[in-house]
Amino acid sequence: MEKVYKAMKNTGVSNIAIGIIMIVAGVSTGVIAIISGANLLKKKSHLSF
């Protein structure tokens, strides 16, 4: 039974670590998207289609 609890603990720890990594990646992607959009809005007078 102890092996099962160790396996469950390792799985839980890895899931938490993956979740934290995904949150950090999502926030950084959002910040980059906002900065890119702000740059486009700032330079919209120079854009022509």
C-alpha positions in Angstrom: 0.0 0.0 0.0 2.9 2.4 0.7 4.0 2.2 -3.0 0.5 3.4 -4.0 0.7 6.4 -1.7 4.2 7.3 -3.0 3.0 7.1 -6.6 0.0 9.2 -5.8 2.2 11.8 -4.0 4.6 12.0 -7.0 1.7 12.4 -9.4 0.2 15.2 -7.3 3.5 17.0 -7.1 4.1 16.7 -10.8 0.6 18.0 -11.6 1.1 21.0 -9.4 4.4 21.8 -11.0 2.9 21.4 -14.5 0.0 23.7 -13.5 2.4 26.4 -12.2 4.4 26.2 -15.4 1.3 26.5 -17.5 0.1 29.6 -15.5 3.4 31.3 -15.9 3.5 30.5 -19.7 -0.1 31.8 -20.1 0.6 35.1 -18.2 3.8 35.7 -20.2 2.0 35.1 -23.5 -0.8 37.4 -22.5 1.7 40.2 -21.5 3.5 39.8 -24.9 0.2 40.0 -26.7 -0.9 43.1 -24.9 2.5 44.8 -25.6 2.3 43.8 -29.3 -1.2 45.2 -29.5 -0.2 48.4 -27.8 2.7 48.9 -30.3 0.2 48.3 -33.2 -2.2 50.9 -31.8 0.7 53.4 -31.3 1.8 53.0 -34.9 -1.6 52.7 -36.5 -1.2 56.1 -38.3 1.7 54.6 -40.2 -0.2 51.5 -41.3 -1.8 51.4 -44.7 -3.7 48.6 -46.3 
